[in-house]
Amino acid sequence: MKSAEHSPDPSWRTLYAAGWIAALLYVIMIVVPLVLLLTAAQPPRTGGAAVLQFIASHKVIYLVELVCFVGLSLPALVVFLALSVSLKELDRSTAVLGALFGIVSEILALALNSSPPSLSGQLVFLSSQYASAATEAQRLALSTAAEGFIASANAVSSAGVMTALGILFLSIVTLKGVFRRSAAFLGISTGAVGIVFEAFRLLIGFAYSLYGLLLLIWFIVVGWKLYTLSRR
């Protein structure tokens, strides 16, 4: 039986409640764009003019995917913070490191304001300018500028690697308690797979969806545990 000093601090129940609500929001914000990825037309990965024309023709779908994929960093921030606090009595140093990697990664992701596939807030503005451009020279300049944002959106991001590192560190702490060992191994697997898949995302292709599935399941498991902690 775990000793009281190694149990989650009940005085943080409000944060745990915020954590499970944030985890639920995170799951929703992943599921919605994933459904669109499978059922709706998607922007090209290359070609500035082609992407700008796509956004003009599919603006609602594009904006929903952009807001969800970029905006999910906000609830993820709360989840990482709440999880680290629930684990701090087991291993404060490792829990803080996990929180640091996770929170910084989400702040960085928000600052980048972009995500694969070819999702970028700057491209929405350029698309409007492209649609109203009066000359071919203006369209060429806008499509050239778009190429840079497309390359940035689809490139390997340090934020993704740091998110996986945060999950890995926090999951190592869960081996010592609070979570079931099966949940701890799920988190360790998610973090380890995520580090490799994020670093080599451009080479992995469709197999990257495996990490996306693990990530989704991990947030569900963490959200449920934070819910139970908030109810104690």
VEXMAR-110401 format. One record per residue (C-alpha): residue in three letters; x, y, z. Coordinates in nm, 2 decimals, padded with zeros to 4 digits. Layout:
VEXMAR-110401
<r r="ala" east="X" north="Y" up="Z"/>
...
This chain:
VEXMAR-110401
<r r="met" east="00.00" north="00.00" up="00.00"/>
<r r="lys" east="00.13" north="00.34" up="-00.09"/>
<r r="ser" east="00.22" north="00.57" up="00.20"/>
<r r="ala" east="00.03" north="00.89" up="00.25"/>
<r r="glu" east="00.33" north="01.10" up="00.17"/>
<r r="his" east="00.36" north="00.94" up="-00.17"/>
<r r="ser" east="00.00" north="00.99" up="-00.27"/>
<r r="pro" east="-00.12" north="01.28" up="-00.48"/>
<r r="asp" east="-00.17" north="01.60" up="-00.28"/>
<r r="pro" east="-00.56" north="01.64" up="-00.25"/>
<r r="ser" east="-00.52" north="02.02" up="-00.21"/>
<r r="trp" east="-00.47" north="02.03" up="-00.59"/>
<r r="arg" east="-00.81" north="01.89" up="-00.67"/>
<r r="thr" east="-00.91" north="02.20" up="-00.87"/>
<r r="leu" east="-00.60" north="02.16" up="-01.09"/>
<r r="tyr" east="-00.68" north="01.79" up="-01.14"/>
<r r="ala" east="-01.03" north="01.88" up="-01.25"/>
<r r="ala" east="-00.89" north="02.14" up="-01.49"/>
<r r="gly" east="-00.65" north="01.87" up="-01.61"/>
<r r="trp" east="-00.92" north="01.61" up="-01.70"/>
<r r="ile" east="-01.14" north="01.88" up="-01.87"/>
<r r="ala" east="-00.84" north="01.99" up="-02.07"/>
<r r="ala" east="-00.76" north="01.63" up="-02.16"/>
<r r="leu" east="-01.12" north="01.58" up="-02.29"/>
<r r="leu" east="-01.09" north="01.90" up="-02.49"/>
<r r="tyr" east="-00.76" north="01.78" up="-02.63"/>
<r r="val" east="-00.91" north="01.45" up="-02.74"/>
<r r="ile" east="-01.20" north="01.63" up="-02.91"/>
<r r="met" east="-00.96" north="01.87" up="-03.09"/>
<r r="ile" east="-00.76" north="01.57" up="-03.22"/>
<r r="val" east="-01.06" north="01.36" up="-03.33"/>
<r r="val" east="-01.24" north="01.64" up="-03.52"/>
<r r="pro" east="-00.95" north="01.71" up="-03.76"/>
<r r="leu" east="-00.86" north="01.34" up="-03.79"/>
<r r="val" east="-01.21" north="01.28" up="-03.92"/>
<r r="leu" east="-01.16" north="01.56" up="-04.17"/>
<r r="leu" east="-00.83" north="01.42" up="-04.28"/>
<r r="leu" east="-01.00" north="01.09" up="-04.36"/>
<r r="thr" east="-01.32" north="01.23" up="-04.52"/>
<r r="ala" east="-01.24" north="01.58" up="-04.67"/>
<r r="ala" east="-01.00" north="01.72" up="-04.93"/>
<r r="gln" east="-00.66" north="01.82" up="-04.79"/>
<r r="pro" east="-00.42" north="02.09" up="-04.89"/>
<r r="pro" east="-00.13" north="02.00" up="-05.11"/>
<r r="arg" east="00.21" north="01.95" up="-04.94"/>
<r r="thr" east="00.39" north="02.15" up="-05.22"/>
<r r="gly" east="00.31" north="02.43" up="-05.45"/>
<r r="gly" east="00.24" north="02.78" up="-05.31"/>
<r r="ala" east="-00.02" north="02.87" up="-05.57"/>
<r r="ala" east="-00.20" north="02.53" up="-05.53"/>
<r r="val" east="-00.22" north="02.57" up="-05.15"/>
<r r="leu" east="-00.34" north="02.92" up="-05.17"/>
<r r="gln" east="-00.61" north="02.83" up="-05.42"/>
<r r="phe" east="-00.71" north="02.53" up="-05.20"/>
<r r="ile" east="-00.75" north="02.75" up="-04.89"/>
<r r="ala" east="-00.97" north="02.99" up="-05.09"/>
<r r="ser" east="-01.20" north="02.70" up="-05.20"/>
<r r="his" east="-01.20" north="02.51" up="-04.87"/>
<r r="lys" east="-01.16" north="02.78" up="-04.61"/>
<r r="val" east="-01.39" north="02.64" up="-04.34"/>
<r r="ile" east="-01.22" north="02.29" up="-04.35"/>
<r r="tyr" east="-00.88" north="02.45" up="-04.35"/>
<r r="leu" east="-00.95" north="02.68" up="-04.06"/>
<r r="val" east="-01.11" north="02.40" up="-03.85"/>
<r r="glu" east="-00.80" north="02.18" up="-03.89"/>
<r r="leu" east="-00.57" north="02.47" up="-03.83"/>
<r r="val" east="-00.74" north="02.58" up="-03.51"/>
<r r="cys" east="-00.77" north="02.22" up="-03.38"/>
<r r="phe" east="-00.41" north="02.11" up="-03.45"/>
<r r="val" east="-00.25" north="02.43" up="-03.33"/>
<r r="gly" east="-00.50" north="02.51" up="-03.06"/>
<r r="leu" east="-00.47" north="02.17" up="-02.89"/>
<r r="ser" east="-00.15" north="02.29" up="-02.74"/>
<r r="leu" east="-00.35" north="02.50" up="-02.49"/>
<r r="pro" east="-00.53" north="02.21" up="-02.32"/>
<r r="ala" east="-00.21" north="02.01" up="-02.34"/>
<r r="leu" east="-00.03" north="02.27" up="-02.13"/>
<r r="val" east="-00.29" north="02.22" up="-01.85"/>
<r r="val" east="-00.27" north="01.84" up="-01.87"/>
<r r="phe" east="00.11" north="01.84" up="-01.84"/>
<r r="leu" east="00.10" north="02.08" up="-01.54"/>
<r r="ala" east="-00.18" north="01.88" up="-01.36"/>
<r r="leu" east="-00.01" north="01.55" up="-01.43"/>
<r r="ser" east="00.33" north="01.67" up="-01.30"/>
<r r="val" east="00.17" north="01.80" up="-00.98"/>
<r r="ser" east="-00.01" north="01.47" up="-00.92"/>
<r r="leu" east="00.33" north="01.29" up="-00.95"/>
<r r="lys" east="00.55" north="01.53" up="-00.76"/>
<r r="glu" east="00.54" north="01.33" up="-00.43"/>
<r r="leu" east="00.69" north="01.03" up="-00.61"/>
<r r="asp" east="00.99" north="01.19" up="-00.79"/>
<r r="arg" east="00.99" north="01.57" up="-00.79"/>
<r r="ser" east="01.30" north="01.61" up="-01.01"/>
<r r="thr" east="01.18" north="01.39" up="-01.29"/>
<r r="ala" east="00.82" north="01.52" up="-01.27"/>
<r r="val" east="00.95" north="01.88" up="-01.31"/>
<r r="leu" east="01.17" north="01.78" up="-01.61"/>
<r r="gly" east="00.87" north="01.61" up="-01.77"/>
<r r="ala" east="00.65" north="01.92" up="-01.71"/>
<r r="leu" east="00.93" north="02.15" up="-01.84"/>
<r r="phe" east="00.96" north="01.96" up="-02.17"/>
<r r="gly" east="00.59" north="01.92" up="-02.21"/>
<r r="ile" east="00.49" north="02.28" up="-02.13"/>
<r r="val" east="00.78" north="02.44" up="-02.33"/>
<r r="ser" east="00.70" north="02.22" up="-02.63"/>
<r r="glu" east="00.33" north="02.34" up="-02.63"/>
<r r="ile" east="00.43" north="02.70" up="-02.60"/>
<r r="leu" east="00.67" north="02.66" up="-02.89"/>
<r r="ala" east="00.40" north="02.49" up="-03.09"/>
<r r="leu" east="00.17" north="02.78" up="-03.03"/>
<r r="ala" east="00.44" north="03.03" up="-03.13"/>
<r r="leu" east="00.50" north="02.84" up="-03.46"/>
<r r="asn" east="00.13" north="02.87" up="-03.54"/>
<r r="ser" east="00.16" north="02.59" up="-03.80"/>
<r r="ser" east="00.12" north="02.21" up="-03.84"/>
<r r="pro" east="00.13" north="01.95" up="-04.11"/>
<r r="pro" east="-00.03" north="01.90" up="-04.35"/>
<r r="ser" east="00.05" north="02.25" up="-04.48"/>
<r r="leu" east="-00.14" north="02.43" up="-04.20"/>
<r r="ser" east="-00.03" north="02.78" up="-04.12"/>
<r r="gly" east="-00.22" north="03.09" up="-04.01"/>
<r r="gln" east="00.00" north="03.31" up="-04.24"/>
<r r="leu" east="-00.12" north="03.11" up="-04.54"/>
<r r="val" east="-00.48" north="03.21" up="-04.47"/>
<r r="phe" east="-00.39" north="03.58" up="-04.50"/>
<r r="leu" east="-00.18" north="03.51" up="-04.81"/>
<r r="ser" east="-00.47" north="03.32" up="-04.96"/>
<r r="ser" east="-00.70" north="03.62" up="-04.93"/>
<r r="gln" east="-00.44" north="03.84" up="-05.09"/>
<r r="tyr" east="-00.38" north="03.59" up="-05.37"/>
<r r="ala" east="-00.76" north="03.58" up="-05.45"/>
<r r="ser" east="-00.77" north="03.96" up="-05.49"/>
<r r="ala" east="-00.44" north="04.00" up="-05.67"/>
<r r="ala" east="-00.47" north="04.20" up="-05.99"/>
<r r="thr" east="-00.16" north="04.10" up="-06.17"/>
<r r="glu" east="00.03" north="03.78" up="-06.24"/>
<r r="ala" east="00.34" north="03.93" up="-06.08"/>
<r r="gln" east="00.15" north="03.98" up="-05.75"/>
<r r="arg" east="00.03" north="03.62" up="-05.76"/>
<r r="leu" east="00.38" north="03.50" up="-05.82"/>
<r r="ala" east="00.52" north="03.69" up="-05.53"/>
<r r="leu" east="00.24" north="03.56" up="-05.30"/>
<r r="ser" east="00.29" north="03.20" up="-05.41"/>
<r r="thr" east="00.66" north="03.23" up="-05.36"/>
<r r="ala" east="00.61" north="03.36" up="-05.00"/>
<r r="ala" east="00.36" north="03.08" up="-04.94"/>
<r r="glu" east="00.63" north="02.82" up="-05.03"/>
<r r="gly" east="00.83" north="02.92" up="-04.73"/>
<r r="phe" east="00.54" north="02.89" up="-04.49"/>
<r r="ile" east="00.45" north="02.55" up="-04.64"/>
<r r="ala" east="00.80" north="02.42" up="-04.59"/>
<r r="ser" east="00.80" north="02.55" up="-04.23"/>
<r r="ala" east="00.46" north="02.38" up="-04.15"/>
<r r="asn" east="00.56" north="02.04" up="-04.29"/>
<r r="ala" east="00.92" north="02.04" up="-04.16"/>
<r r="val" east="01.03" north="01.84" up="-03.85"/>
<r r="ser" east="00.96" north="02.05" up="-03.54"/>
<r r="ser" east="01.15" north="02.04" up="-03.22"/>
<r r="ala" east="00.82" north="02.10" up="-03.04"/>
<r r="gly" east="00.70" north="01.75" up="-03.13"/>
<r r="val" east="01.01" north="01.59" up="-03.01"/>
<r r="met" east="01.00" north="01.78" up="-02.68"/>
<r r="thr" east="00.63" north="01.68" up="-02.63"/>
<r r="ala" east="00.73" north="01.31" up="-02.66"/>
<r r="leu" east="01.02" north="01.37" up="-02.41"/>
<r r="gly" east="00.78" north="01.52" up="-02.16"/>
<r r="ile" east="00.55" north="01.22" up="-02.19"/>
<r r="leu" east="00.84" north="00.99" up="-02.15"/>
<r r="phe" east="00.98" north="01.16" up="-01.83"/>
<r r="leu" east="00.63" north="01.18" up="-01.67"/>
<r r="ser" east="00.55" north="00.82" up="-01.76"/>
<r r="ile" east="00.88" north="00.70" up="-01.60"/>
<r r="val" east="00.76" north="00.86" up="-01.27"/>
<r r="thr" east="00.42" north="00.68" up="-01.30"/>
<r r="leu" east="00.60" north="00.35" up="-01.27"/>
<r r="lys" east="00.64" north="00.44" up="-00.90"/>
<r r="gly" east="00.27" north="00.48" up="-00.83"/>
<r r="val" east="-00.05" north="00.68" up="-00.89"/>
<r r="phe" east="-00.11" north="00.51" up="-01.23"/>
<r r="arg" east="-00.14" north="00.14" up="-01.30"/>
<r r="arg" east="00.18" north="-00.01" up="-01.45"/>
<r r="ser" east="00.00" north="-00.08" up="-01.77"/>
<r r="ala" east="-00.07" north="00.29" up="-01.81"/>
<r r="ala" east="00.29" north="00.37" up="-01.72"/>
<r r="phe" east="00.42" north="00.14" up="-01.99"/>
<r r="leu" east="00.17" north="00.29" up="-02.24"/>
<r r="gly" east="00.31" north="00.64" up="-02.16"/>
<r r="ile" east="00.67" north="00.52" up="-02.19"/>
<r r="ser" east="00.60" north="00.35" up="-02.52"/>
<r r="thr" east="00.42" north="00.67" up="-02.64"/>
<r r="gly" east="00.71" north="00.89" up="-02.55"/>
<r r="ala" east="00.97" north="00.66" up="-02.70"/>
<r r="val" east="00.78" north="00.61" up="-03.02"/>
<r r="gly" east="00.71" north="00.98" up="-03.04"/>
<r r="ile" east="01.07" north="01.08" up="-03.01"/>
<r r="val" east="01.17" north="00.86" up="-03.31"/>
<r r="phe" east="00.86" north="00.93" up="-03.52"/>
<r r="glu" east="00.88" north="01.30" up="-03.47"/>
<r r="ala" east="01.25" north="01.31" up="-03.55"/>
<r r="phe" east="01.20" north="01.11" up="-03.87"/>
<r r="arg" east="00.85" north="01.22" up="-03.96"/>
<r r="leu" east="00.94" north="01.30" up="-04.32"/>
<r r="leu" east="01.07" north="00.95" up="-04.38"/>
<r r="ile" east="00.80" north="00.75" up="-04.19"/>
<r r="gly" east="00.50" north="00.86" up="-04.39"/>
<r r="phe" east="00.16" north="00.70" up="-04.30"/>
<r r="ala" east="00.32" north="00.50" up="-04.01"/>
<r r="tyr" east="00.33" north="00.83" up="-03.82"/>
<r r="ser" east="-00.04" north="00.77" up="-03.75"/>
<r r="leu" east="00.06" north="00.50" up="-03.50"/>
<r r="tyr" east="00.21" north="00.77" up="-03.28"/>
<r r="gly" east="-00.10" north="00.98" up="-03.32"/>
<r r="leu" east="-00.31" north="00.68" up="-03.20"/>
<r r="leu" east="-00.08" north="00.62" up="-02.90"/>
<r r="leu" east="-00.10" north="00.99" up="-02.81"/>
<r r="leu" east="-00.47" north="00.99" up="-02.83"/>
<r r="ile" east="-00.50" north="00.69" up="-02.60"/>
<r r="trp" east="-00.25" north="00.83" up="-02.35"/>
<r r="phe" east="-00.44" north="01.16" up="-02.31"/>
<r r="ile" east="-00.76" north="00.96" up="-02.25"/>
<r r="val" east="-00.59" north="00.75" up="-01.98"/>
<r r="val" east="-00.43" north="01.05" up="-01.82"/>
<r r="gly" east="-00.76" north="01.25" up="-01.84"/>
<r r="trp" east="-00.95" north="00.96" up="-01.67"/>
<r r="lys" east="-00.69" north="00.94" up="-01.39"/>
<r r="leu" east="-00.70" north="01.31" up="-01.33"/>
<r r="tyr" east="-01.08" north="01.29" up="-01.31"/>
<r r="thr" east="-01.06" north="01.02" up="-01.04"/>
<r r="leu" east="-00.81" north="01.23" up="-00.85"/>
<r r="ser" east="-01.04" north="01.54" up="-00.87"/>
<r r="arg" east="-01.33" north="01.34" up="-00.72"/>
<r r="arg" east="-01.14" north="01.22" up="-00.41"/>
